Every structure is written in structure tokens, then in C-alpha cells.
Amino acid sequence: MKKILVVEDSSFFGRMLKNKLALETGAKVRWVTTMAEAITLVKDDASDFVAAIVNFNLPDAPQGEIVDQLVGYDIPVIVFTSVVSKEVRDQIWGKKVVDYVLKEGVQSLDYLVALLRRLERNPQTEVLIVDDSALPRETIAALLRIHRYKVFEASDGREALQVMEEHPQIKLVITDFHMPNMDGFELTQNLRKQWSKDDMAIIGISARGDNVMAARFLKCGANDFMIKQSFLTEEFYCRVSQNIENLENIAAIRSASVTDFMTGLPNRRHLFDNGVRVWQQAAETGAALACAMFDIDHFKKINDRFGHDAGDLAIQHVAGVLRKSLPAEAVIVRMGGEEFCALLPQGSEDAAVCCESIRRTLELSSLEVPGSTEAIRLTVSIGLTKEPGASLEAMINEADTLLFQAKESGRNRLVC
């Protein structure tokens, strides 16, 4: 289990942090009150700690010495403090901390939890810095690495495009304007030909920026703009986090729109948005493709006898068997209610054997119902076709017709 270190000499704040972070993050929170205790705790297993929340002024470390010690162990440090003057703030940022959070109430704790969750996701988030000047490029890269982002660097627009081709999962590009070969405007326009604003964010930067340059960057397709010499460190981090979180929110909405909440399988919309490509490829190349429709037999009786919660468990059980039994390349969706569909890129005989195996597995299985001494025994009827028809919809309709025949002829059977 991941660990979070809290170094706080105040009993009130220490106890509050320990309880809040354990509840919200699921981490094992270790709370100590002095620098000496903290060092004893981390010196042998520093890599186990994903972050440290520290009071800047401790009895045995009144000038923030605890920060230097923990950063030396490569532990991301967040300062949790009551008051931050300009002098103390500059001192904090000079120690390469992740951030500082003021002890101001519930909002501060919520911000702290969000920051920890961001840190947990950042190692899987790729960022590209593009600048022909090595010093500012390395400065920005260093700031991002403190937050544990995976950072790539390029010295001009052409090199940046090459890096993007090699690492298409990059989520954020921070690009200078003044560069040889290809300036920031041209790079932004080229990037937008392949990556939309919903898939990748771009922040323009410049040493000599103004409102006109900001507007031009935005018109070229950038999401944001900053002037190198004037942005505050926390402003930089906030802008980076907000742009990446916007992408994550969009991705989450997209996923929710094509995912069945109950089973985690793709839904009907996904089938017609993405399954059509599988069908088209098979139709154009003559490759084998089968379509199977599955329906739980007498599903209403399960709901009536055991309750709707048990009906939900039955649907989840069938989904789990389908996911486990069908090949990885199959497109499996919940069509709605107790009905499922699968596109199987395999020969009809193999598909029939696979579907019959699923039918048999479900027939022999039983499903325990919480609060009941009686288990659910369920079966499915299956319609299977290998005929692609004139469209994906036509193929699904044919499989549905065969499913109806399976139901009419007694249920718990496969009709091909």
C-alpha cells in the first residue's frame, strides 16, 4: 500500500491530516512530530512514500530544514503552513517543493487531497517542452519533474513533431514562439492537424509576449499562453494542472458515454460507433467475422423472485463470463436490459464452439445472492451468424432473428 508522511508538531492539525488523508486517498498515513522522527522513518524505505506533508517550522527544524532532508530522499514535499510571507514563500519555492498549502479550513484540505491525486496520476502523464534555448527549457522541465510528470524535450518545431510521432500519447506541449526552422505558431498549427484540443493541450510561451501574441497563439489552436519571465511558479503549476485535468474530464465523459455503468462493458453506442470499423474491414477483405446475440432466459422471473439487485448481479455475472471467455479482439457490448452482443473476428465453427462453451458454463454455474439461502441458476439463449450482410446493423438483426428462434425453440440453446 502507498504511504504518505505527515510531519506536523500540532496535535490538532496532525490528527486532522492523518484522518482526512487516510479516508480520502486510501493510503497508509504515518504521522510524526519532528524532523528526527521523520528521517528515522524514511531513511530505509523512502521509495515507499508517495508524498510528504510537512510543517515548515518544526521544533528541531525552524527554517524548513525538513524540506531539504526529504527532497534529498526524492520524496515529493508539500508544505502545510499557517502563514506565508513573501520571504517565506520565496524560501519555500527555492527548496523544490511540489506546492504549499495554507491552513485555512476545509477548502485547503480538499486542495491538498486533489494535489495528492494529481501527483499519483502524473507519472503516467507525458509532457513535451519545446524551446531552442536550453536554460529556460531545462528550467521548465525541472519544474514538471518535481510534480512527477514524464517529460520530453525538443529544441525546435521539427524535432517536436518527430517526438510527437514517437510518443503520440503526449498530453501537453509547452512551446516557445521564437525558434529556428519552425516557430511556435507553425508548430501549433501542425500539431492541431493530428491532435485536437480534446486530445492534447498546448501552452504557448515567449520571453517577449503581449496580448497580441497570446491571441495569435490561441487562434492557431493553443489552449493557453504565458510569458516566461513573469509567471509565478504556482501559476505555472495551476495552468498545467488545469489543462491536463480538462483533458482527463473530457476523456472521462467520452468513456462514460460509451460504457455501460453496471457491467463496465461498452454499450450499444460504442458498438455502432466503433464496431462498424470491424465490420467494414471484414467486408472489404473477406476476413472471417461472426456476430452473436446473448439473452438471459426468464430474466423477469429472476427479478420477481430474488429482487432487482439480484437481477443486476445476474447481468454482471453474464458480463464477466463473456469477458473471460471471448477472445481479446472480440467487441463485446451490453445492448440493454439482459441482452448482449459480440462481434467475433474468427471462423464460424470456432465462434460456435466458443458460444456453446459460454452457454454451458453459465448453465452449470450458480450465483449466490446476499441475504438469501437460495442461489440463482440461469441460462442464456444465443443467436450466431457469420453472414456480414449489407451493413453491421443487418448482421446484428440477423443474429437477433436467430436468437428469437433459440428462444422459441425452448431457450438455453445456440442457434447458428
N, C-alpha and C positions, 0 to 999 in steps of 0.2 A: 504494500500500500504506500502511496506517496506520502511524504511528510512535509509539514510546514513548521518552521521555527518561529516562535514568538519570544522576543526579548523585551520585557516590559516590567519595570520595578513597581508600577502601580497595581495593587491587587485588583482594584475595580476594573481598570482597562485590560489587564492581563486575563482575568477570568472572562470578561465580556468577549475579547478576541478569540480566546480558545473555544468557547461555546459556539460563537457565531460561525467561525471558520470550519469547525468540525461538522456543524449541521449543514452549512451551505455547500461545502466542497467535497465532503466525504473523506477528507484527508486525516491522517493522524497528526494532531497538533501537539507539539512539545513546547511547553511554556517554561521559561526560566527568567530570573530577575536581574542577572548580572552578566557582564561580558565574560568573566571567568567561567561561569557555568555554561554559557553558550559555546565557548571554544572547546571545553571538555566534551560537550555533546557532539560536536560536528567533526572533530579532528580525525576520527577514524572512519566515519561514514558520511562525509559531506555530500557525496553524489546522491544520497537518498533524499536530500531536501530539495524540493522544487522551488522554494522561496523562503525568505526570512522577513518577518515584520518586526521592526526594531524601533525602540525609543531612542532618539538622537542623543539625549542627555541621560546617561546612566550613572549610578554612584561611582563605579570604577571605570567609567569611560565618559567623562563630562563633555568632551569635544567631538563626539561622534566617532571615536576610535573603533567602536564595534563594527561600523560600516566597512572600514578598511580591512579589518580582520576577515569578515565574512566574504567580501568581494574577492579577497585573496584565495578563498576556498572555492571560488567560482559559483557562489550561491547568489541568485538574484535577490537584491535587497530593496525593500520598500520601507521608507522612513515613516513612522506614525508619531506625530508630534503635536503638541498643543499650540505652539506659537512659532511662526517662521518670519523673522525679519529678513530684509534684503541681504544682510550679511550672512545669516544662517542659510538662507536659500541658496546663495551662490556657493557656500561651503558644501551644502548637500549635493548639488549638481556636479560639483567638482570631484566627487567621490564615485562617480559612475553608478549611481543608484538607478533603479527602474523608475521610481517616482516617489513623491512624498504625499502623504495624506494627513490632513488636519483632523484633530479630534473634535469634530463639530456635531456629532449626532448620527442618527440613523443613515442619512444620506452618505456620510463618509464611509460607513461600514459597507453599504451597498456598492459604492465606488471601489472599495478595496476588494470585495468579492469578485466584481466584474473584472478588475485588473488581474487577479489571480487566474481567472478562467481564460483571459486573453493570453497570459503567459503560457498556459498549458497548451493552447492551440498553436501558438506562434512557431514552434519548431517545424510544423508541417506547412507553414506559410512561406512561399518563396517571393522574394523582392529583388528587383533589379535596379541598380544605381547607374546612371549614365552621365558621365562628366569627363571632359578631356583634361581637367585639372585634377591631379592626383590628390592633393591635400583635402579639398572640400569633399571629394568622392569618398576618401577614406574616413573623413570625419563623420559623414552621414552613415556610412556602413558600420562604423563603430557604435553609433547610437542605436542602430537597428539590432546589432548583435547583442547589446545589453538586454534588449527585450526578447532575445532568443529567436529572432527571425532568421530564416535561411537566406543569406544574402549573396547575390551575384553582382559582378561589376563589369562595366564596359566603358571604353574611353571615347566612343563616338557612336553615331546613329547606326552606321553599317554594322559595327561589332554588336550593337544591341540587338539588331534584327537576327543576327546569327545566334546569339544566346537564346533569344525567344524561340527560335526554331528547335533548338536543342532541349529547351525546357519550357514547353508550352503551358505548363501548369502555373507559371509565374502569375501572381495575383496583383502585384503592384509594380509599376515602373515610375521611378523618380528621375526625371531627365532635365538636364541643363538646356538652356537655349543656345548659347554661343558655343558651337562645336565645329571642327573641320569636317569636310565630306558631307555631313547631313546635320542640319541644325535641329533643335528641339521641336519646332513646328512640323517640319517634314517627317521627323521620326514619329511624332504623334499621329499624323495623318496615315502613315504607312501601317502603324500598329492597328489603327481602327479599321483597316481593310479586312483584318482577320479576327480581331478580338473586340467585341462590343463593350460598351460601358457596363453592361450587366455581368460580363465575364472577367474583366480586368480593369483596374483603376490606374489612372495616370496623374501624377502630380508634376506640374512644371515648376522649375526653379530657375532663378537667374540672379547674378550679382548686381545687375543694373536693371531692375524691374520697375514697372509703373503700372497704372491701371490699364493702359493700352495693351501692354504685353500680357497682362493677366487675361484680358478679354480675348486676345488673339489665341492664346493657349486654349482657352475654353471653347472658342469657336472651332478650333482644329480637332477637338474631341477630348481634351483633358478634363479631369474631374475637379482639379484644384490647382492652386498656384501659390508659391511662397518666394520671398526674397531671401537669399542665402544669409546675408549678414544681419538681418533684422529679426528673424523668428526666434522666439524663446524655445528652450528645449521642450518644456511641457506642451507648448503649442504644436511643435513638430510631432510629438508622440500622439497628441489628441487627433490631429489631422490624419495621420497614418492609420490609427486605430479606427476612426470613423469611416474612412474609405474602405477598409477591409471588412469591417462589420456590415457595411451596406451591401457588399458583395455576398457575405455569408447569409444575410437576411433574404436577399433575392434568391439565392440557391435554396434556402430552406422553404421559401414559398413555392418555388418551382417543384421541389421534391414533394411537398405536401399535395400539390395539385395533381400529381400523377401516382400517388401512393395510397393504398388502402390502409387506413389508420388501424383497423382491427388486426390485420394479419401481417402488415409490413410488406406485402406483395404489391407489385404495380397494379394500377387499376385499369378500368376499361379505356379511359382516355389515353393512357400510356400505350395500350395495345394498338389503337388506331393512329397514334402519333408516331410510334417507333416500329411496331410490328409490320407496318406496311413496307418498310425497307427490306425486312427479311423476306417478305412475300415477293417483292419485286425482283430481288436477287435470284430467288429460286425460279421465278417465271422466266427471267431473261437467260439464265444459264442452264436451266433444266435440272438443277440440283434437287435432291430429294427434300420434300417438306411435307410434314403431316400436321393436322390440326385436330386437337382433342378437346371435347367439352365434357366436364365433370359436374355432376349434380348430386347432392346428398339426398338419399332416399328418405321419404317420410319426415322431412325436416320439421314440419309443423308439429308432428307428434312429439318430437324431442322437446320443442319449446313448451308445448302444453303439459307434458309430463314432468319435466325437470326444471322448467323456467327459462327465461330468455338468457340469463347469464350462462347457463349450461349450453344453450344454443350457440352462444358466442365461443365457448370453449370447443365445441364440435367443429365450428368453422376454422378456428385456429389450428386444431388438430389435423384436419384435412390439408390445410395450407402447409403445415410442417412436413407432412408425408410427401406432398407434391414437390416441395423444395428439396427434400433429401433424396427423392427417388429419381427425379428427372435430370437429364444431363445439364451441365453448366451452361451450355449455349442455348438451352430452351428459353423461350419467352413465356413466363407463367404469370397469369393475372387473375385477380378476383373480379368477375364480371359484375357481381352484385348479388345480394342475398346469399344463397347457398350454392351458387354456380361459379365454376372456374373454367378458364380456357388456357390451353398451352399450344404454342407453335413449336413443333419438334423437327429440327433440321436433320432428320435421319430417315432411313428407308421405312416403308410401311410395315414390313414384318418386324423390324426392331421396335418401331413405335408401338405396335400391337402387343408385343411381348412386354414392353415397359409398362404400358397402361394396364394390362392384365395383372402384372405384378403389383401395381398400386391398388387395384381393386381387391386383390387377395389380401394384401397387407392390412387394408382398412377393415375388411370383413373379419379378420382374425384378431384385430386389436380391440381393446376396451378403454374407455375414458372415465377416470374417476371424477366424481362430482363432489366438490366441497359441501359438507353438511348432509350428504346422503350416503346410505349404505349400498345403494344400487349404482352400478356402473352403466355408462352409455355404450351400447353396441350399435354401431352404424355401418351402413354400406353406401356405395355410390354407384350410379349408372354412368356409362361413358359412351359417347359417340365419337368415332375416329374416322377421318377422311385423309386420303393422300392426294385428292384431286385439287389443284390450285384454283380452278375456276377462273372467272373473268376478273376477279378482284379479291382482296383479302376479305372483304365483307361477305362475298359469295362463298368463300371457303368456310368461313365461320358459320354461315347459315346452313351449309351442307352438314357440317359436324353437328349442328344443333338439331337438324332433322333426324340424324342417326341417333342422337341422344334421346329424342322423343320416342323413337322406335324401341330403344332399350327400356324406357320407362313403361311403354305399352305392353311389352312382351314379358314383363314380370319383375323388372328392376334388378339391381345388383348384378349387372352384366355389361359386357362390352359389345357394341355393335360397330362393325367396320364397313 
